[in-house]
């Protein structure tokens, strides 16, 4: 019984790759990547640091967006071809009429569609990596990257030749054979391109290898199981057109969920950023004890000028969701005996907190207040890049629930981190993978519920 989903998955995988639209979209992605190397040369900037600078940042942006859009379209097409079309043609009756549980059928269909989706989207991402190595043709004086064209064209032509050969002599499906051959051949071509410079000089493979760009591509691949689970759930009740509409609708909502729903789920407004943190004591790492003082400098002042006695919070995120310090906000205005000529009296507050002690243009002094030896619950001191807040972060349970159920595709979109030269830790990829698995369970469960009572007779 456990092998049933895998048997169905194998058949679904083959059927998905045999769809002509699969190979057409893969070929379309190759053409679009070629066009993007010429169409994204208008940023007028080459001075940024990082893996990709100037026009190449725009190339990566447009390239990833193109791959994601084609992936959504592909998920809708192949899911309906293997699910809703079989229901409409009543060919699914040959399976459900046998002792095959419907959940096993749904899971098998999803596994097969996901495998086909990953193979095709991975090929599209290799096209993008080749385009990134080629770089944008900003001016007529830019030289063409010979190895990219030679190895890339050779891999593409060889995949087509294998498809034609297998179709003519063995009766194999051309889209299936060509698509299966294209991914490993393009992967080999990319590795060979990394080993040769633009001037056909052998070089270390890591010379042009962009690890963070590859990480961004891997994160996008983690979104594929979610997209296919949505498509399978929709195709269990809807036709092809409506399935594609639902997929694109959730795609748009998923990309905008952070700005549309997340802004209400987690709310806080930063007043500025931390440029430098200077503790009063050289060895003081945190502001735990009452009376500990420090100075915080902002790069361009504060959006809202803080006042003496106001509580101060900080966090690495602009909404304060991961604040390393938590406390009940002290009363403001502060107690009458708290503000003195020489600063804030920590003992005037009955509970520990971090408050503003002085304000001077782009700098503010902070002090830990409280009575006795009760320490402030703080994990670390402020550091460069942190955001500053005057109020604690608030949460909305209904918005949090909606934000959690709707697939947030921004979690798979690491473009900003790559372009800002912020390394993506392996722990973050693990969290993204866990989020992907959670979303898959939600939509596969919905697919099973929708298909369980579907009349297929």
DRENRO-771215 format. One record per residue (C-alpha): z, x, y; residue in three letters. Coordinates in pm, whole numbers, padded with zeros to 5 digits, always signed. Example, Ala and Ser with C-alpha at 12.3 -4.5 7.8 and 13.67 -1.06 7.14 Angstrom:
BEGIN
+00780+01230-00450ALA;+00714+01367-00106SER;
REM end
This chain:
BEGIN
+00000+00000+00000UNK;+00074+00287+00236UNK;-00278+00422+00186UNK;-00444+00096+00295UNK;-00431+00168+00671UNK;-00581+00514+00612UNK;-00865+00374+00400UNK;-00938+00120+00674UNK;-00904+00395+00935UNK;-01165+00612+00762UNK;-01416+00327+00750UNK;-01342+00233+01111UNK;-01380+00594+01224UNK;-01727+00616+01067UNK;-01830+00278+01208UNK;-01711+00377+01555UNK;-01914+00698+01561UNK;-02221+00515+01431UNK;-02227+00299+01742UNK;-02515+00421+01963UNK;-02300+00362+02274UNK;-02064+00638+02155UNK;-02327+00910+02167UNK;-02481+00763+02484UNK;-02151+00786+02674UNK;-02090+01140+02550UNK;-02437+01244+02664UNK;-02380+01065+02994UNK;-02063+01266+03050UNK;-02258+01591+03003UNK;-02515+01483+03263UNK;-02243+01375+03507UNK;-02061+01708+03474UNK;-02384+01889+03561UNK;-02431+01667+03865UNK;-02072+01716+03975UNK;-02117+02091+04004UNK;-02359+02017+04288UNK;-02210+01696+04427UNK;-01856+01818+04496UNK;-01939+02109+04724UNK;-01818+01967+05054UNK;-01447+02049+05086UNK;-01523+02343+05319UNK;-01225+02537+05189UNK;-01188+02830+04951UNK;-00855+02976+05062UNK;-00609+02787+04841UNK;-00426+02971+04568UNK;-00403+02856+04209UNK;-00631+02814+03911UNK;-00878+02600+04102UNK;-00940+02636+04473UNK;-01163+02476+04732UNK;-01451+02278+04588UNK;-01336+02336+04231UNK;-01029+02121+04298UNK;-01258+01833+04383UNK;-01468+01909+04076UNK;-01160+01884+03855UNK;-01052+01563+04030UNK;-01390+01391+03992UNK;-01437+01533+03644UNK;-01108+01402+03506UNK;-01165+01065+03675UNK;-01513+01044+03519UNK;-01381+01123+03172UNK;-01102+00868+03204UNK;-01337+00594+03323UNK;-01582+00663+03039UNK;-01290+00668+02793UNK;-01181+00319+02904UNK;-01536+00191+02865UNK;-01574+00358+02526UNK;-01244+00216+02398UNK;-01356-00135+02485UNK;-01696-00095+02316UNK;-01585+00061+01988UNK;-01276-00161+01953UNK;-01485-00477+01984UNK;-01748-00334+01751UNK;-01490-00283+01477UNK;-01258-00577+01546UNK;-01385-00879+01739UNK;-01743-00850+01615UNK;-01624-00844+01254UNK;-01414-01153+01326UNK;-01711-01331+01485UNK;-01941-01234+01197UNK;-01667-01331+00949UNK;-01707-00997+00769UNK;-01334-00945+00809UNK;-01287-01222+00552UNK;-01378-00975+00276UNK;-01065-00780+00367UNK;-00806-01045+00454UNK;-00905-01254+00149UNK;-00773-00969-00064UNK;-00406-00867-00085UNK;-00431-00667+00239UNK;-00158-00739+00497UNK;-00294-00816+00840UNK;-00065-00559+01007UNK;-00216-00292+00780UNK;-00562-00398+00895UNK;-00465-00377+01261UNK;-00301-00037+01219UNK;-00596+00095+01021UNK;-00841-00026+01285UNK;-00635+00139+01557UNK;-00614+00469+01369UNK;-00989+00478+01317UNK;-01074+00384+01675UNK;-00823+00636+01810UNK;-00964+00918+01597UNK;-01316+00841+01716UNK;-01195+00815+02074UNK;-01019+01152+02062UNK;-01324+01327+01915UNK;-01558+01190+02181UNK;-01322+01231+02477UNK;-01233+01585+02368UNK;-01606+01664+02377UNK;-01626+01523+02731UNK;-01332+01741+02835UNK;-01504+02051+02695UNK;-01804+01963+02914UNK;-01561+01952+03208UNK;-01410+02289+03118UNK;-01758+02440+03108UNK;-01828+02289+03451UNK;-01502+02436+03584UNK;-01603+02779+03455UNK;-01946+02739+03614UNK;-01780+02642+03947UNK;-01936+02430+04220UNK;-02273+02525+04364UNK;-02161+02509+04725UNK;-02459+02686+04877UNK;-02810+02788+04775UNK;-02688+03147+04756UNK;-02447+03072+04470UNK;-02554+03215+04137UNK;-02595+03005+03826UNK;-02355+03085+03544UNK;-02594+03201+03276UNK;-02352+03201+02978UNK;-02250+02840+03051UNK;-02610+02721+03047UNK;-02720+02932+02751UNK;-02423+02867+02518UNK;-02377+02507+02632UNK;-02745+02419+02593UNK;-02762+02596+02257UNK;-02463+02395+02127UNK;-02612+02068+02253UNK;-02956+02136+02108UNK;-02807+02247+01776UNK;-02602+01926+01754UNK;-02914+01721+01824UNK;-03108+01919+01564UNK;-02836+01858+01305UNK;-02843+01488+01386UNK;-03221+01466+01355UNK;-03222+01674+01036UNK;-02953+01467+00869UNK;-03115+01141+00974UNK;-03465+01239+00856UNK;-03384+01411+00527UNK;-03057+01246+00418UNK;-03055+00912+00596UNK;-02740+00993+00789UNK;-02660+00802+01106UNK;-02791+01006+01399UNK;-02514+00907+01650UNK;-02243+00979+01393UNK;-02387+01315+01282UNK;-02471+01438+01631UNK;-02133+01334+01776UNK;-01936+01495+01492UNK;-02138+01817+01523UNK;-02120+01826+01901UNK;-01745+01871+01942UNK;-01694+02187+01730UNK;-02019+02337+01858UNK;-01924+02278+02224UNK;-01576+02417+02154UNK;-01732+02734+02012UNK;-01965+02751+02312UNK;-01669+02728+02551UNK;-01487+03010+02371UNK;-01800+03227+02383UNK;-01838+03153+02755UNK;-01482+03270+02816UNK;-01562+03598+02641UNK;-01860+03672+02867UNK;-01865+03698+03246UNK;-02130+03546+03468UNK;-02308+03883+03466UNK;-02311+03893+03084UNK;-02034+04150+03058UNK;-01784+04116+02775UNK;-01438+04036+02909UNK;-01094+03932+02777UNK;-01092+03567+02680UNK;-00797+03492+02910UNK;-00982+03625+03219UNK;-01141+03287+03298UNK;-00905+03078+03088UNK;-00719+02821+03299UNK;-00406+02716+03106UNK;-00285+02449+03347UNK;-00629+02289+03359UNK;-00626+02276+02979UNK;-00278+02122+02991UNK;-00410+01851+03225UNK;-00690+01782+02976UNK;-00441+01761+02687UNK;-00227+01517+02886UNK;-00533+01300+02940UNK;-00598+01305+02565UNK;-00248+01166+02513UNK;-00360+00855+02701UNK;-00630+00781+02442UNK;-00398+00621+02180UNK;-00266+00391+02452UNK;-00614+00288+02566UNK;-00726+00217+02210UNK;-00413+00015+02132UNK;-00484-00200+02440UNK;-00847-00243+02331UNK;-00750-00335+01975UNK;-00495-00588+02098UNK;-00750-00748+02332UNK;-01033-00748+02076UNK;-00814-00928+01822UNK;-00851-01242+02034UNK;-01133-01176+02283UNK;-01500-01089+02273UNK;-01664-00768+02387UNK;-01708-00855+02755UNK;-01355-00986+02801UNK;-01209-00692+02607UNK;-01380-00448+02843UNK;-01260-00654+03141UNK;-00901-00645+03010UNK;-00923-00269+02946UNK;-01052-00197+03295UNK;-00800-00437+03446UNK;-00507-00261+03279UNK;-00668+00072+03367UNK;-00666-00017+03738UNK;-00314-00160+03720UNK;-00193+00140+03519UNK;-00327+00389+03772UNK;-00174+00194+04061UNK;+00152+00087+03897UNK;+00353+00366+04057UNK;+00252+00271+04411UNK;+00242-00106+04351UNK;+00542-00162+04118UNK;+00725+00169+04112UNK;+00794+00153+04484UNK;+01006-00156+04422UNK;+01161-00033+04096UNK;+01306+00283+04251UNK;+01356+00283+04626UNK;+01462+00550+04869UNK;+01311+00709+05179UNK;+01344+01085+05232UNK;+01424+01215+05577UNK;+01286+01562+05510UNK;+01248+01849+05267UNK;+01458+02155+05197UNK;+01311+02483+05314UNK;+01621+02695+05260UNK;+01980+02647+05140UNK;+02238+02888+05279UNK;+02594+02852+05144UNK;+02879+02973+05358UNK;+03008+03185+05070UNK;+02765+03433+04916UNK;+02858+03350+04558UNK;+02888+02974+04600UNK;+02631+02809+04373UNK;+02727+02446+04425UNK;+02923+02229+04664UNK;+03183+02108+04419UNK;+03513+02169+04593UNK;+03637+01994+04911UNK;+03580+02220+05210UNK;+03270+02396+05070UNK;+03012+02427+05347UNK;+02646+02525+05368UNK;+02342+02505+05592UNK;+02017+02333+05498UNK;+01693+02410+05682UNK;+01391+02177+05687UNK;+01037+02314+05736UNK;+00940+02077+06020UNK;+01255+01894+06118UNK;+01370+01554+05996UNK;+01185+01223+06000UNK;+01515+01051+06082UNK;+01771+01265+06259UNK;+02096+01261+06057UNK;+02429+01215+06229UNK;+02761+01386+06178UNK;+02960+01213+05907UNK;+02666+01054+05729UNK;+02645+01106+05351UNK;+02364+01330+05228UNK;+02178+01318+04898UNK;+01901+01537+04760UNK;+01659+01528+04467UNK;+01342+01694+04342UNK;+01146+01366+04351UNK;+01054+01180+04673UNK;+01228+00863+04551UNK;+01551+01036+04452UNK;+01538+00921+04091UNK;+01661+01252+03951UNK;+01930+01328+04208UNK;+02161+01603+04073UNK;+02454+01467+04274UNK;+02602+01119+04240UNK;+02890+00969+04435UNK;+02989+00650+04610UNK;+02877+00670+04972UNK;+03174+00739+05203UNK;+03241+00506+05497UNK;+03015+00546+05799UNK;+03102+00578+06081UNK;+03352+00824+05934UNK;+03731+00772+05959UNK;+03871+00828+06308UNK;+04056+01144+06207UNK;+03761+01292+06014UNK;+03559+01435+06303UNK;+03738+01710+06492UNK;+03635+01965+06748UNK;+03581+02233+06487UNK;+03396+02008+06240UNK;+03474+01762+05960UNK;+03821+01736+05806UNK;+03760+01704+05429UNK;+04104+01558+05364UNK;+04024+01253+05581UNK;+03810+01111+05298UNK;+03975+00953+04995UNK;+03693+01035+04751UNK;+03457+01332+04705UNK;+03121+01323+04882UNK;+02866+01542+05057UNK;+02838+01464+05429UNK;+02662+01603+05735UNK;+02890+01831+05934UNK;+02654+01943+06212UNK;+02297+01885+06331UNK;+02083+02146+06506UNK;+01709+02075+06536UNK;+01567+02181+06197UNK;+01903+02271+06047UNK;+02199+02065+05935UNK;+02538+02178+05818UNK;+02687+02003+05515UNK;+03040+01994+05380UNK;+03203+01861+05066UNK;+03482+01620+05151UNK;+03763+01469+04945UNK;+04133+01497+04881UNK;+04319+01721+04643UNK;+04140+01908+04372UNK;+03894+01628+04280UNK;+03551+01792+04256UNK;+03214+01647+04354UNK;+02997+01542+04056UNK;+02709+01775+04137UNK;+02486+01953+03886UNK;+02329+02206+04121UNK;+02294+02296+04485UNK;+01990+02200+04695UNK;+01688+02423+04652UNK;+01352+02471+04820UNK;+01125+02169+04780UNK;+01403+01914+04730UNK;+01395+01591+04929UNK;+01687+01484+05149UNK;+01818+01128+05174UNK;+02083+00946+05375UNK;+02131+00665+05122UNK;+02163+00658+04742UNK;+01861+00552+04538UNK;+01853+00182+04449UNK;+01700+00028+04137UNK;+01551-00317+04072UNK;+01591-00435+03713UNK;+01293-00679+03713UNK;+01063-00422+03871UNK;+01189-00153+03632UNK;+01114-00383+03335UNK;+00762-00457+03461UNK;+00705-00091+03542UNK;+00813+00006+03191UNK;+00598-00247+03007UNK;+00276-00194+03202UNK;+00113+00132+03089UNK;+00158+00383+03369UNK;-00149+00604+03341UNK;-00020+00825+03624UNK;+00207+00990+03369UNK;-00105+01128+03199UNK;-00260+01238+03529UNK;-00142+01595+03598UNK;-00410+01677+03852UNK;-00170+01706+04146UNK;+00051+01954+03963UNK;-00249+02170+03870UNK;-00401+02164+04219UNK;-00065+02244+04379UNK;-00019+02535+04138UNK;+00294+02382+03983UNK;+00328+02487+03616UNK;+00369+02194+03377UNK;+00653+02270+03130UNK;+00616+02193+02761UNK;+00910+01955+02791UNK;+00710+01736+03026UNK;+00420+01718+02780UNK;+00668+01617+02511UNK;+00797+01337+02735UNK;+00441+01222+02804UNK;+00373+01218+02429UNK;+00689+01013+02372UNK;+00583+00770+02644UNK;+00239+00741+02482UNK;+00398+00663+02144UNK;+00620+00397+02302UNK;+00326+00225+02471UNK;+00128+00237+02147UNK;+00412+00064+01961UNK;+00425-00209+02227UNK;+00054-00288+02224UNK;+00012-00248+01849UNK;+00298-00492+01803UNK;+00119-00731+02038UNK;-00205-00681+01844UNK;-00031-00768+01516UNK;+00120-01082+01670UNK;-00214-01194+01814UNK;-00408-01129+01493UNK;-00145-01265+01256UNK;-00236-01630+01325UNK;-00600-01572+01415UNK;-00836-01800+01223UNK;-01097-01575+01064UNK;-01232-01826+00814UNK;
REM end
